[in-house]
Amino acid sequence: MSRPISWLYAAVLLNLVSGLAQLGQYGIAFPLLPLALQQRGVAPAQIGLLCALPWVGMAAGVLLAPWLMQRIQAWRTVLIGLLLGAVTIASLGDAPLYGWWLLTPLLGLALGLRWIGNESWLYRLVPPQRRGVVVGLHETVIAIALLAGPLLIGWLGSRSLAIWYLAAGFGLLAILPLWLARQREPDWSADAVATSATVVFWNNPACALGVLAGLLDTGAMSLFPSFAAQQAASPTQQALLIAVLGGAGLLSQLPLGWLSDRLGSRTAVLACLITAILAAVLTGLASPQQQGPLWLAAACLGIMGNGMLTLSIVVATEQPGDARLAMRDVSLAFTFGSVLGPALLGSVMQHVGAGSYSWVLLAFALIPMLWLPRLRPALPSSQP
């Protein structure tokens, strides 16, 4: 009989699963969707709808994953997500347009199954006093996809079928570390039924932060290039601004996790919200004649967008109850914010003007202050 692997080794393997799968399913596939549709001459309204469908599929995967985990274990749930994602991505490259209406929701479904199955498993393994750092490390690993994916698209070209097959291949490669980690999985069948809880965004601090993370991640971030264009940023500068945004988000994950472990999630969230306020101020100061604040704002946007998702997960793990339900609820909250954010901010900018971008960011930063008193304060003594 083989010796059980340690929680640390299992955590490394599960981070590897997330990193490889995220690169294929999200870092490459999601940016490719609008690019490929635009090159096919698809109308903007259809592009918007087809790019929203993965989030609908993701919500279904988030809801289904806890139920599957209880019946077939997390590793099989993640395996289904990896296989489904690989087949879907490989099919998208040369599928007719009508096939995309089915395939894009399946892409989101696969991502949702992998996300909840893998992360619930990972965070259940980790000792509570190390959870913030592990969450930060995990979010750092998956944030690499936001940099590596677009670079790979630029290298192979968005018109090439090879980029689709490469994305599918990363998902298949993630099966190896998943297989090695399976012996360290907890027995989910002994848990309470994982479908009994109701998500209430406004009464759950983790869900409230999850909605905010979605608003910032796909709302403020996705419309940042449009805002930068209004400040006379060239297409090359816009691409570099997105690189700054992604890099800042990548580098902020571990410090925010560490801050949460040492000083409490309340302090970490407050630091992130102060960064959001700074981003709003900097975007307000930017102009075609003065673009310096725009570059600093990009860094702040990366920190607050990626950081709020990290901290919403940290807060969820601090709540009593089933880890699967906590991850499901935060993921649903994030998905809801991801659908609402671009529509809300885009509509405001269209009717009020590009200058409203700063005011909406400020509102995003100030509203969550209402939930700060309910978050964990600093621990009585720092853990070494």
Secondary structure per residue as TSV (DSSP state, phi and psi in degrees):
chain	resnum	aa	ss	phi	psi
A	1	M	-	360.0	130.3
A	2	S	-	-72.7	147.8
A	3	R	-	-73.4	131.7
A	4	P	-	-59.9	141.6
A	5	I	-	-77.4	157.0
A	6	S	-	-74.4	162.6
A	7	W	H	-64.4	-33.3
A	8	L	H	-67.5	-44.1
A	9	Y	H	-64.0	-42.1
A	10	A	H	-62.6	-39.4
A	11	A	H	-63.9	-39.4
A	12	V	H	-62.4	-43.8
A	13	L	H	-63.1	-43.0
A	14	L	H	-69.4	-32.4
A	15	N	H	-65.6	-35.7
A	16	L	H	-67.3	-39.3
A	17	V	H	-58.5	-48.5
A	18	S	H	-62.5	-44.7
A	19	G	H	-62.5	-46.2
A	20	L	H	-68.0	-46.2
A	21	A	H	-66.4	-39.9
A	22	Q	H	-64.0	-36.7
A	23	L	I	-63.0	-42.6
A	24	G	I	-77.5	-48.8
A	25	Q	I	-76.0	-32.9
A	26	Y	I	-116.0	-51.8
A	27	G	I	-63.6	-33.9
A	28	I	I	-100.5	-52.0
A	29	A	H	-63.8	-44.5
A	30	F	H	-65.9	-45.0
A	31	P	H	-65.9	-28.2
A	32	L	H	-69.4	-28.9
A	33	L	H	-56.5	-58.1
A	34	P	H	-67.7	-32.9
A	35	L	H	-63.9	-47.5
A	36	A	H	-65.2	-39.1
A	37	L	H	-66.7	-40.2
A	38	Q	H	-64.2	-39.1
A	39	Q	H	-69.5	-21.4
A	40	R	T	-84.9	-3.7
A	41	G	T	79.3	23.0
A	42	V	-	-72.3	142.3
A	43	A	-	-64.5	147.8
A	44	P	H	-55.2	-38.5
A	45	A	H	-62.1	-40.9
A	46	Q	H	-69.4	-36.8
A	47	I	H	-60.3	-45.9
A	48	G	H	-60.3	-43.0
A	49	L	H	-68.3	-43.5
A	50	L	H	-66.2	-30.6
A	51	C	H	-79.5	-16.4
A	52	A	H	-85.5	-26.1
A	53	L	H	-59.9	-35.7
A	54	P	H	-57.8	-33.4
A	55	W	H	-70.0	-32.1
A	56	V	H	-66.0	-44.3
A	57	G	H	-64.2	-35.2
A	58	M	H	-64.8	-39.6
A	59	A	H	-59.9	-40.3
A	60	A	H	-64.5	-40.7
A	61	G	H	-65.8	-38.6
A	62	V	H	-63.0	-39.2
A	63	L	H	-73.4	-35.1
A	64	L	H	-79.8	-30.6
A	65	A	H	-58.0	-48.4
A	66	P	H	-59.0	-38.2
A	67	W	H	-63.6	-44.2
A	68	L	H	-66.0	-41.2
A	69	M	H	-59.3	-38.0
A	70	Q	H	-69.4	-25.7
A	71	R	H	-101.5	-33.8
A	72	I	H	-127.0	10.2
A	73	Q	-	75.9	158.8
A	74	A	H	-68.7	-38.4
A	75	W	H	-64.9	-35.1
A	76	R	H	-72.1	-35.0
A	77	T	H	-62.7	-45.5
A	78	V	H	-64.8	-39.5
A	79	L	H	-60.3	-42.1
A	80	I	H	-60.3	-43.6
A	81	G	H	-62.4	-39.8
A	82	L	H	-68.1	-45.5
A	83	L	H	-67.5	-44.4
A	84	L	H	-62.7	-40.9
A	85	G	H	-64.2	-42.0
A	86	A	H	-64.8	-44.7
A	87	V	H	-65.0	-41.9
A	88	T	H	-64.4	-46.9
A	89	I	H	-64.7	-43.0
A	90	A	H	-63.7	-30.0
A	91	S	H	-79.8	-27.0
A	92	L	H	-65.4	-31.9
A	93	G	T	-54.6	-45.0
A	94	D	T	-122.7	20.6
A	95	A	-	-73.7	145.0
A	96	P	-	-64.7	160.0
A	97	L	H	-57.7	-39.2
A	98	Y	H	-64.1	-26.6
A	99	G	H	-69.5	-25.2
A	100	W	H	-65.3	-27.6
A	101	W	H	-65.3	-24.5
A	102	L	H	-94.1	-40.0
A	103	L	H	-72.1	-37.0
A	104	T	H	-65.6	-40.4
A	105	P	H	-63.8	-34.4
A	106	L	H	-65.3	-34.0
A	107	L	H	-61.0	-45.6
A	108	G	H	-66.1	-38.8
A	109	L	H	-59.5	-45.4
A	110	A	H	-61.6	-43.0
A	111	L	H	-65.0	-40.3
A	112	G	H	-64.0	-42.2
A	113	L	H	-63.4	-45.4
A	114	R	H	-66.7	-41.1
A	115	W	H	-60.6	-55.5
A	116	I	H	-69.3	-44.3
A	117	G	H	-60.9	-45.1
A	118	N	H	-74.5	-45.3
A	119	E	H	-74.1	-37.1
A	120	S	H	-61.3	-42.1
A	121	W	H	-62.5	-47.9
A	122	L	H	-60.0	-49.6
A	123	Y	H	-73.5	-21.5
A	124	R	H	-74.1	-27.9
A	125	L	H	-73.3	-29.7
A	126	V	S	-82.7	135.1
A	127	P	-	-59.0	141.8
A	128	P	G	-54.1	-36.8
A	129	Q	G	-73.5	-8.0
A	130	R	G	-114.2	4.3
A	131	R	H	-67.2	-39.9
A	132	G	H	-61.7	-44.0
A	133	V	H	-66.2	-40.8
A	134	V	H	-66.2	-40.7
A	135	V	H	-61.4	-44.2
A	136	G	H	-62.3	-41.4
A	137	L	H	-63.6	-43.8
A	138	H	H	-62.9	-44.4
A	139	E	H	-66.3	-30.2
A	140	T	H	-65.6	-44.1
A	141	V	H	-59.9	-47.6
A	142	I	H	-75.7	-22.2
A	143	A	H	-70.2	-20.4
A	144	I	H	-57.8	-31.6
A	145	A	H	-60.1	-32.1
A	146	L	H	-70.1	-19.0
A	147	L	H	-98.3	-46.9
A	148	A	H	-70.3	-37.9
A	149	G	H	-59.6	-55.1
A	150	P	H	-60.8	-33.5
A	151	L	H	-64.8	-40.1
A	152	L	H	-67.2	-37.4
A	153	I	H	-62.4	-43.5
A	154	G	H	-63.8	-32.9
A	155	W	H	-74.2	-47.9
A	156	L	H	-87.7	-23.2
A	157	G	-	92.4	138.6
A	158	S	T	-75.6	-12.3
A	159	R	T	-88.0	-12.0
A	160	S	-	-84.8	138.2
A	161	L	H	-67.9	-21.8
A	162	A	H	-60.5	-35.3
A	163	I	H	-68.0	-34.6
A	164	W	H	-67.2	-43.1
A	165	Y	H	-68.2	-34.0
A	166	L	H	-64.4	-43.3
A	167	A	H	-60.5	-43.4
A	168	A	H	-63.4	-37.7
A	169	G	H	-64.6	-36.3
A	170	F	H	-62.1	-38.9
A	171	G	H	-64.9	-40.9
A	172	L	H	-67.4	-36.8
A	173	L	H	-63.4	-29.4
A	174	A	T	-68.0	-13.9
A	175	I	H	-66.1	-32.3
A	176	L	H	-62.0	-55.8
A	177	P	H	-63.7	-29.3
A	178	L	H	-62.4	-43.9
A	179	W	H	-63.0	-39.8
A	180	L	H	-69.8	-29.3
A	181	A	H	-85.7	-11.2
A	182	R	G	-62.7	-27.5
A	183	Q	G	-72.3	-12.5
A	184	R	G	-103.2	18.5
A	185	E	-	-83.2	137.8
A	186	P	-	-69.8	166.3
A	187	D	-	-90.9	100.2
A	188	W	G	-74.2	-19.7
A	189	S	G	-65.6	-20.9
A	190	A	G	-81.5	-9.0
A	191	D	S	-77.4	166.5
A	192	A	-	-65.9	161.6
A	193	V	-	-57.5	130.9
A	194	A	T	-91.3	20.0
A	195	T	T	-123.6	12.7
A	196	S	-	-91.7	-16.5
A	197	A	-	-86.3	150.4
A	198	T	-	-111.2	134.6
A	199	V	-	-80.1	123.0
A	200	V	-	-124.1	99.8
A	201	F	G	-59.9	-42.6
A	202	W	G	-78.7	-12.2
A	203	N	G	-113.9	10.3
A	204	N	-	-129.6	113.1
A	205	P	H	-58.2	-40.1
A	206	A	H	-63.5	-41.8
A	207	C	H	-69.4	-37.9
A	208	A	H	-60.8	-43.0
A	209	L	H	-68.9	-33.1
A	210	G	H	-63.9	-42.0
A	211	V	H	-61.7	-44.3
A	212	L	H	-61.4	-41.3
A	213	A	H	-60.0	-41.3
A	214	G	H	-65.5	-41.7
A	215	L	I	-59.6	-44.3
A	216	L	I	-74.1	-39.8
A	217	D	I	-70.6	-48.0
A	218	T	I	-105.1	-9.9
A	219	G	I	-94.3	-74.2
A	220	A	I	-59.8	-39.2
A	221	M	T	-73.6	-42.7
A	222	S	T	-68.0	-27.7
A	223	L	T	-95.6	-0.3
A	224	F	H	-62.7	-40.8
A	225	P	H	-59.8	-38.1
A	226	S	H	-64.3	-40.6
A	227	F	H	-64.9	-41.9
A	228	A	H	-63.4	-36.0
A	229	A	H	-62.9	-34.5
A	230	Q	H	-67.9	-19.7
A	231	Q	T	-97.6	21.8
A	232	A	T	68.1	24.6
A	233	A	-	-76.6	132.1
A	234	S	-	-73.0	165.2
A	235	P	H	-55.6	-38.4
A	236	T	H	-65.6	-41.9
A	237	Q	H	-65.4	-37.5
A	238	Q	H	-62.1	-41.2
A	239	A	H	-64.1	-40.7
A	240	L	H	-67.6	-35.2
A	241	L	H	-63.4	-40.0
A	242	I	H	-65.4	-36.1
A	243	A	H	-64.6	-41.0
A	244	V	H	-62.1	-43.8
A	245	L	H	-59.7	-48.8
A	246	G	H	-65.7	-39.8
A	247	G	H	-65.3	-40.7
A	248	A	H	-64.9	-39.9
A	249	G	H	-63.2	-39.2
A	250	L	H	-63.3	-46.1
A	251	L	H	-75.1	-16.9
A	252	S	H	-86.6	-14.3
A	253	Q	H	-63.3	-53.4
A	254	L	H	-64.0	-44.7
A	255	P	H	-58.6	-40.0
A	256	L	H	-68.4	-39.6
A	257	G	H	-62.6	-42.5
A	258	W	H	-62.9	-43.4
A	259	L	H	-62.0	-38.6
A	260	S	H	-65.9	-40.8
A	261	D	H	-64.6	-40.9
A	262	R	H	-85.9	-40.7
A	263	L	H	-116.3	2.1
A	264	G	-	95.6	152.8
A	265	S	H	-65.9	-27.6
A	266	R	H	-60.6	-46.2
A	267	T	H	-65.7	-41.5
A	268	A	H	-64.6	-43.3
A	269	V	H	-65.5	-40.7
A	270	L	H	-60.8	-42.1
A	271	A	H	-62.2	-39.5
A	272	C	H	-68.0	-39.6
A	273	L	H	-69.6	-34.2
A	274	I	H	-63.5	-38.0
A	275	T	H	-62.9	-38.7
A	276	A	H	-63.8	-41.4
A	277	I	H	-62.8	-40.9
A	278	L	H	-62.6	-39.7
A	279	A	H	-61.1	-42.0
A	280	A	H	-62.4	-43.0
A	281	V	H	-64.6	-43.6
A	282	L	H	-65.8	-40.6
A	283	T	H	-65.5	-31.7
A	284	G	H	-68.9	-28.3
A	285	L	H	-84.2	-19.1
A	286	A	-	-68.8	146.9
A	287	S	-	-154.7	165.8
A	288	P	S	-58.3	-29.3
A	289	Q	S	-86.3	-20.9
A	290	Q	-	-133.4	90.0
A	291	Q	-	-94.4	-4.6
A	292	G	H	-53.5	-48.7
A	293	P	H	-59.7	-25.6
A	294	L	H	-63.4	-39.1
A	295	W	H	-70.9	-39.2
A	296	L	H	-67.5	-36.9
A	297	A	H	-63.3	-37.4
A	298	A	H	-60.2	-42.9
A	299	A	H	-63.6	-42.8
A	300	C	H	-64.8	-39.0
A	301	L	H	-62.5	-40.0
A	302	G	H	-64.3	-41.4
A	303	I	H	-64.8	-47.6
A	304	M	H	-74.3	-36.3
A	305	G	H	-67.1	-53.4
A	306	N	H	-72.4	-35.5
A	307	G	H	-65.7	-38.8
A	308	M	H	-65.9	-33.7
A	309	L	H	-67.3	-43.4
A	310	T	H	-57.2	-47.2
A	311	L	H	-72.6	-30.9
A	312	S	H	-64.0	-35.6
A	313	I	H	-69.9	-42.0
A	314	V	H	-58.6	-47.2
A	315	V	H	-62.9	-37.9
A	316	A	H	-62.7	-40.1
A	317	T	H	-70.5	-18.0
A	318	E	H	-81.7	-16.0
A	319	Q	S	-80.0	144.5
A	320	P	S	-69.1	150.9
A	321	G	S	120.9	-170.8
A	322	D	-	-71.3	127.2
A	323	A	H	-62.3	-33.1
A	324	R	H	-64.5	-42.4
A	325	L	H	-66.9	-38.7
A	326	A	H	-62.3	-45.5
A	327	M	H	-67.8	-37.6
A	328	R	H	-61.8	-45.7
A	329	D	H	-66.7	-43.2
A	330	V	H	-65.0	-39.0
A	331	S	H	-65.7	-40.0
A	332	L	H	-65.0	-40.9
A	333	A	H	-62.6	-43.7
A	334	F	H	-63.1	-41.5
A	335	T	H	-64.0	-41.3
A	336	F	H	-60.9	-45.8
A	337	G	H	-64.7	-32.7
A	338	S	H	-69.8	-30.8
A	339	V	H	-78.7	-40.6
A	340	L	H	-73.8	-38.7
A	341	G	H	-55.6	-58.1
A	342	P	H	-61.2	-38.9
A	343	A	H	-65.0	-43.5
A	344	L	H	-67.5	-53.0
A	345	L	H	-68.5	-39.1
A	346	G	H	-62.8	-40.1
A	347	S	H	-66.1	-43.5
A	348	V	H	-63.1	-44.8
A	349	M	H	-64.3	-36.0
A	350	Q	H	-68.6	-39.2
A	351	H	H	-90.0	-27.8
A	352	V	H	-104.6	-32.6
A	353	G	-	121.0	165.1
A	354	A	T	-62.4	-26.6
A	355	G	T	-64.0	-20.8
A	356	S	H	-70.5	-14.1
A	357	Y	H	-54.8	-44.8
A	358	S	H	-64.8	-39.9
A	359	W	H	-69.9	-36.4
A	360	V	H	-67.5	-40.8
A	361	L	H	-58.5	-42.2
A	362	L	H	-62.8	-40.6
A	363	A	H	-64.3	-41.7
A	364	F	H	-58.2	-35.3
A	365	A	H	-80.3	-34.3
A	366	L	H	-84.3	-35.8
A	367	I	G	-58.2	-43.5
A	368	P	G	-64.8	-11.2
A	369	M	G	-57.7	-24.2
A	370	L	G	-62.7	-27.2
A	371	W	G	-94.9	-5.6
A	372	L	G	-57.3	-43.0
A	373	P	G	-60.6	-19.3
A	374	R	G	-91.0	-2.2
A	375	L	S	-90.0	164.5
A	376	R	-	-71.0	126.6
A	377	P	-	-79.2	-175.2
A	378	A	-	-60.6	143.9
A	379	L	-	-67.5	153.8
A	380	P	S	-55.9	-35.4
A	381	S	S	-144.3	144.1
A	382	S	-	-70.2	139.4
A	383	Q	-	-83.8	138.4
A	384	P	-	-70.3	360.0
